[in-house]
Amino acid sequence: MRDPRRTAVVTGASRGIGAGIARELAAAGFNVVVNYRTATDRARDVASELREEGVDARPLQADVTDREAVAQMADSVVEDFETVDVLVNNAGITIDKTFREMERQDWDRVVDVNLGGMFNCTKAFYDEITAAEHGRLINISSVVGEQGNYGQANYATTKSGMFGFTRTIALELAGTGSTANCVTPGFTRTPMLEKVPERVQQKILERIPLERFAEVEDVACVVGFLASEEAGYMTGQVIGVNGGMAW
């Protein structure tokens, strides 16, 4: 007999913010699909951890830039769970270079993953979200999309592009009662931040009024609220989780 809990799909969920979101949703009682591209062992570990919450959690491999692979993932999820209530588009990459040094392939790759992947996954699960009683599309952007960032013209462009996509899909979903929102984390303690030189981290901290980097849980709890039934009157919103950073 199918578990009556709601089902969430989180892309790029093998580590960092994605894994934190998966944990938050599992704790709230969602069955969770842990999507990943190459990190099989990490994704299996995350799914195993989530099952300790008493929910069904499954790792599913799919490169979000591959439309066929994403469609196959969606078919598998629907076959296993019958419905999908929440899609969290979290998968993303950076290829950081100043614009003078950036090549077209650096631009195209980041756009393909961050925007193309969001399109592919939303397209694959769109019908399930519209049909769900409390359908939720949640896109994970970045404070960089609001402010820009030196050496990240490609990344900042994709993250700001998520705003227009989210607001448009929110309008198109509204008649079904489902919602679309966007979360823009600030600089968060993840493996990505660990690659930033210490002197640069210190300069970033000086711009954060709360004087600390975000923890993964700071972001995940906001996503958890947006996925809940209580957030049913919030849609088309871009929600900053950035410690007070402003332009």
C-alpha positions as CSV (number, residue, x, y, z in Angstrom):
1,M,0.0,0.0,0.0
2,R,1.4,3.4,-1.0
3,D,2.6,5.6,1.9
4,P,0.1,8.5,2.2
5,R,2.9,11.1,2.8
6,R,3.6,13.7,0.2
7,T,6.6,13.3,-2.0
8,A,9.4,15.8,-2.8
9,V,12.1,15.7,-5.4
10,V,15.3,17.6,-4.6
11,T,17.9,18.0,-7.4
12,G,21.6,18.1,-6.5
13,A,20.8,16.6,-3.1
14,S,23.9,14.6,-2.4
15,R,25.6,17.3,-0.4
16,G,25.5,20.9,0.8
17,I,22.3,22.9,0.6
18,G,20.5,20.2,-1.4
19,A,21.2,17.5,1.2
20,G,20.1,19.9,4.0
21,I,16.8,20.5,2.2
22,A,16.3,16.8,1.8
23,R,16.8,16.3,5.5
24,E,14.4,19.1,6.3
25,L,11.7,17.7,4.1
26,A,12.1,14.2,5.5
27,A,11.8,15.5,9.0
28,A,8.5,17.1,8.0
29,G,7.3,13.8,6.8
30,F,7.9,13.9,3.1
31,N,9.1,11.0,1.1
32,V,12.2,12.3,-0.7
33,V,13.9,11.6,-4.0
34,V,17.6,12.4,-3.7
35,N,18.7,13.4,-7.2
36,Y,22.4,13.4,-8.0
37,R,24.6,13.4,-11.1
38,T,27.8,11.5,-10.2
39,A,28.1,11.2,-6.3
40,T,26.5,7.8,-6.0
41,D,27.9,7.0,-2.6
42,R,27.0,10.3,-1.0
43,A,23.5,10.2,-2.4
44,R,23.0,6.7,-1.0
45,D,24.3,7.9,2.4
46,V,21.8,10.8,2.4
47,A,18.9,8.5,1.4
48,S,19.9,6.0,4.1
49,E,20.0,8.8,6.7
50,L,16.5,10.1,5.7
51,R,15.0,6.7,6.0
52,E,15.8,6.8,9.7
53,E,13.1,9.5,9.8
54,G,10.6,6.8,8.9
55,V,10.0,8.0,5.3
56,D,10.8,6.5,2.0
57,A,13.9,8.1,0.6
58,R,15.5,7.0,-2.7
59,P,18.6,8.2,-4.6
60,L,18.0,8.7,-8.3
61,Q,20.7,9.5,-10.8
62,A,20.0,12.0,-13.6
63,D,22.1,14.8,-15.1
64,V,19.6,17.7,-15.1
65,T,20.9,18.9,-18.4
66,D,19.9,15.6,-20.1
67,R,16.2,15.9,-21.0
68,E,15.8,12.2,-21.6
69,A,17.5,11.3,-18.3
70,V,15.2,13.7,-16.4
71,A,12.1,12.3,-18.1
72,Q,13.1,8.8,-17.2
73,M,13.7,10.0,-13.6
74,A,10.2,11.5,-13.5
75,D,8.7,8.3,-14.9
76,S,10.4,6.3,-12.2
77,V,9.3,8.7,-9.4
78,V,5.7,8.6,-10.5
79,E,5.7,4.9,-10.9
80,D,7.1,4.4,-7.4
81,F,5.2,7.2,-5.5
82,E,2.2,7.9,-7.9
83,T,2.3,11.6,-7.1
84,V,4.9,14.3,-6.8
85,D,4.0,17.3,-4.6
86,V,7.2,19.3,-4.4
87,L,10.0,19.9,-6.7
88,V,13.1,21.7,-5.4
89,N,15.4,22.9,-8.3
90,N,18.7,23.1,-6.4
91,A,21.3,21.6,-8.8
92,G,23.8,24.1,-10.0
93,I,27.4,24.7,-10.8
94,T,30.0,27.5,-11.0
95,I,32.8,28.1,-13.4
96,D,34.4,31.3,-12.1
97,K,36.4,33.6,-14.3
98,T,36.5,37.3,-15.0
99,F,34.5,38.2,-18.1
100,R,37.7,39.0,-19.9
101,E,39.0,35.4,-19.3
102,M,35.6,33.7,-19.7
103,E,35.1,31.5,-22.8
104,R,31.8,30.8,-24.4
105,Q,31.9,27.2,-23.2
106,D,32.2,28.5,-19.6
107,W,29.1,30.6,-20.2
108,D,27.1,27.8,-21.9
109,R,27.9,25.1,-19.4
110,V,26.7,27.2,-16.4
111,V,23.6,28.3,-18.3
112,D,22.9,24.8,-19.4
113,V,23.0,23.4,-15.8
114,N,21.5,26.2,-13.8
115,L,18.8,27.4,-16.1
116,G,18.5,24.5,-18.6
117,G,18.4,22.0,-15.7
118,M,15.6,24.0,-14.0
119,F,13.6,24.0,-17.2
120,N,14.1,20.3,-17.8
121,C,13.1,19.3,-14.3
122,T,10.1,21.7,-14.0
123,K,8.9,20.5,-17.4
124,A,9.2,16.8,-16.4
125,F,7.2,17.3,-13.1
126,Y,4.9,20.1,-14.1
127,D,1.8,18.0,-14.5
128,E,2.3,16.4,-11.1
129,I,2.8,19.7,-9.4
130,T,-0.4,21.2,-11.0
131,A,-2.4,18.1,-10.0
132,A,-1.2,17.9,-6.4
133,E,-3.4,19.2,-3.7
134,H,-0.6,21.4,-2.4
135,G,1.8,21.5,-5.3
136,R,5.0,23.4,-4.7
137,L,7.8,24.5,-7.1
138,I,10.8,25.9,-5.2
139,N,13.9,27.2,-7.0
140,I,17.2,27.8,-5.2
141,S,18.9,30.9,-6.5
142,S,21.6,33.0,-4.8
143,V,22.3,36.4,-3.4
144,V,24.7,36.7,-6.3
145,G,21.7,36.8,-8.6
146,E,20.6,40.0,-6.8
147,Q,23.9,41.7,-6.3
148,G,26.3,40.3,-8.9
149,N,29.8,39.1,-7.9
150,Y,33.2,39.6,-9.3
151,G,34.3,36.7,-11.6
152,Q,30.8,35.2,-11.8
153,A,29.0,36.8,-14.8
154,N,27.7,33.5,-15.9
155,Y,26.6,32.3,-12.5
156,A,25.0,35.6,-11.5
157,T,23.1,35.8,-14.8
158,T,21.6,32.3,-14.3
159,K,20.7,33.0,-10.7
160,S,18.9,36.2,-11.5
161,G,17.2,34.5,-14.4
162,M,15.5,32.2,-11.9
163,F,13.5,35.2,-10.6
164,G,11.7,35.8,-13.9
165,F,11.1,32.1,-14.4
166,T,9.7,31.7,-10.9
167,R,7.3,34.7,-11.1
168,T,6.0,33.6,-14.5
169,I,5.4,30.0,-13.5
170,A,3.7,31.3,-10.3
171,L,1.2,33.1,-12.5
172,E,0.6,30.1,-14.7
173,L,0.2,27.8,-11.7
174,A,-2.1,30.0,-9.8
175,G,-5.3,28.7,-11.3
176,T,-4.4,25.2,-10.0
177,G,-3.7,26.3,-6.4
178,S,-0.1,25.3,-6.7
179,T,2.7,27.8,-6.0
180,A,6.2,28.7,-7.2
181,N,8.7,30.5,-5.1
182,C,12.4,31.3,-5.2
183,V,14.9,31.2,-2.3
184,T,18.2,33.2,-2.6
185,P,20.7,32.0,0.0
186,G,23.6,34.2,1.0
187,F,27.1,32.8,1.4
188,T,26.6,29.4,3.1
189,R,28.9,27.0,4.8
190,T,29.2,24.4,2.1
191,P,32.1,22.7,0.2
192,M,31.7,25.6,-2.4
193,L,32.5,28.2,0.3
194,E,35.4,26.2,1.6
195,K,37.1,26.8,-1.8
196,V,37.0,30.5,-1.3
197,P,40.4,31.9,0.0
198,E,40.3,32.9,3.7
199,R,41.0,36.6,2.9
200,V,38.1,36.7,0.5
201,Q,35.8,35.1,3.1
202,Q,36.8,37.7,5.6
203,K,35.8,40.5,3.1
204,I,32.5,38.8,2.6
205,L,31.8,38.6,6.3
206,E,32.4,42.3,6.6
207,R,29.4,42.8,4.3
208,I,27.0,40.6,6.4
209,P,25.2,42.5,9.2
210,L,24.7,39.3,11.2
211,E,28.5,38.8,11.0
212,R,28.3,35.1,10.1
213,F,27.9,32.8,7.1
214,A,24.6,31.0,6.8
215,E,24.4,27.4,7.9
216,V,22.7,24.9,5.6
217,E,19.9,24.6,8.1
218,D,19.1,28.4,7.8
219,V,18.3,27.9,4.2
220,A,16.6,24.5,4.5
221,C,14.1,25.6,7.1
222,V,12.8,28.3,4.7
223,V,12.4,25.8,2.0
224,G,10.6,23.5,4.4
225,F,8.1,26.3,5.2
226,L,7.5,27.0,1.5
227,A,6.8,23.3,0.9
228,S,4.3,23.2,3.7
229,E,0.5,23.5,3.5
230,E,0.8,26.7,5.6
231,A,2.6,28.5,2.8
232,G,-0.3,28.1,0.4
233,Y,-0.8,31.9,0.0
234,M,2.8,32.7,-0.9
235,T,3.7,32.5,-4.5
236,G,5.9,34.4,-7.0
237,Q,8.2,35.5,-4.1
238,V,12.0,35.8,-4.1
239,I,13.0,35.3,-0.5
240,G,16.5,36.3,0.7
241,V,18.3,34.2,3.3
242,N,21.4,36.3,3.5
243,G,22.1,37.6,7.0
244,G,21.0,41.1,6.0
245,M,23.2,41.7,3.0
246,A,22.1,44.6,0.8
247,W,23.3,46.2,-2.3
